[in-house]
Amino acid sequence: HSGDASLLLPAQKLFVETHRRVKAMGQKLCRALKISGPFNIQFMCKENEVMVIECNLRASRSMPFISKTYNVNFIAMATRIMLGLPQPAVTIQPIDMDCVAAKVPVFSFNRLKNSDPRLGVEMQSTGEVACFGQNQYEAFLKAMISAGFKLPSKNILLSIGPSQQKQEILQYAHILVDMGFQLYATKSTAEFLSSQGKLDSCITVYKPHVKREPNVITMLTAGKLDLVINVPDSMDSQALSDGFALRRAAVDSGTPLVVDIKNAILLIMSLQRKSLRERSGRHFWSFQSWQEYVEPRDA
């Protein structure tokens, strides 16, 4: 669900042509539907091909975040337009921004007994936080920490279901090892990391319903894991599945859990950037007020 998405603004990986097409299609829809006021469009973009999923005649839940990031009061603008009052055009140049903002969801799975902490078509988040940084890595880590995430220090468990996601995480598993983390993995993930990535240092742990040690439930209960990255496949939705038991045990033990491959990759890249800067004696974190981040700097 889009309400559970983590956002970076300005966007960091969209093609210029994708930006142009999204803007043009948004203008065409606005004129065709004769919209005067806030509306939101969900686009699906891949390799500069842009398609519209839906258009809603209401403000999106991300509008306050966008207003804060661009320092433009879009709600005030929309109100003036709906009332027929004059409203001068506002120019926004994301490419000239000196900062990046990240918005991440906040979940309450720890308060919902036996709920499956995985993402789906229904919105699950109960809140959100936003933070600013000099780059996407700092902004993302700040937002994750503000949402209650604890940065890992030693042991990380990988349990990746789909084959494509196993392939995606491979190079980032090497990054974790290079940073000094000890990797643990469930059987199929560990076999893939060993055969395809030559990561023989990865320790195999058994899934919850396998009554052997080292078992993932035992390790989580004992607080021996700092982070669980579990990307479930489409079949892993049964209340009695090993995936459910793993995710539920992570939440119940207070262990940080990531269930989306893109979030996991950005998290690993952010931890790497933080590690590299701090090892070279440079600061990673910046601490400024909102005004200092968004207001134009003197030349």
Disulfide bonds with the S-S distance in Angstrom:
none
